[in-house]
Amino acid sequence: MIIKSKEDLDFDANFKLAEIEMKTENFEKVEGYYEIVAKIQPENNEISKKHSICFFHMSMYKEAAKKFSITLREKEDDMAIV
């Protein structure tokens, strides 16, 4: 996805679009939306977790493991992520 304007950086819109595309299993689009929201809120652990699930569905296991390990490192004491 190419960012053409400031509106393309809207966190809520891109996060919701990722969720919609995830339901339709359009993982290539989901990955693009998660890339955008991760740049807007890099500290958001929920994005890393969902991004790792997206990579898993795309059979991109190495990337999925990297994203999920970030999630685990940042929330070692939060068992809700498992």
N, C-alpha and C positions, 0 to 999 in steps of 0.2 A: 504494500500500500504506500502510495506517495502522499506525503503531507503537502497539501497545496495552500492551506490557509490556517490562520490561528484557530478557527473553529474545528479543524481536524484534531486539535489537541484537547478537546473537551473530554475529560476523564469519564464522566457518567455516561455520555453517549457512546463512547467507544467500548466501555465495559459492558453496557447493555447489549450492544451489537455483538460482542464476543459471546455473550450468553445465548443470544438468539441463534447465532451460527453454530454454537456447540450443540444445541438441540437438533439442528438439521444435519449435524455431522459434517459440516463444511470446515474442516480443520485448518485448511490453508488460510482461509479468511480469519478464523479464530486466532491463529498464530500472529497474524498481522495486527489485529486489534490489541492483543496482549502486549505486543512489542511497543505499541503507542502508549498504552496506559502504564507500562513499566517505566517508560521514560518520564512520564508525568509524576508518578508516585513510586520511585524505586524502592522505598522502604516498605511498601505494602506487601505483606507476606501472603495475603490471599491471592494476589496476582501470580506470584511465583508458584504457588500450589496449583492453581488452575492452569497456568502455562505448562507446568510439567505434565499434567493430565493430557493436555492437548498434544504435546510432543509424543507421549506414549501412544495415543491413538493414531498418530502419523508414523508409527514404528521408528521414531527417532529416539531410541532408548538412551543413547549417551546424553543427548540434550535434556531428556526428561530427568535423568539421574542428577545432572548438574543443577537444574532448577529446583528439584525436590530437596537436594542436599542443602541448598541455600535456605529453603523453608525450614528444614530441621535445625540448622545451625542457629537461625535467628529466634527460634521458638523451642529451644531444648526442653523447657519445662512445661510447654503447652501441649498436653496430650490430645487436645481437640483436633489437631491437624491429622492425626493418624486415622 
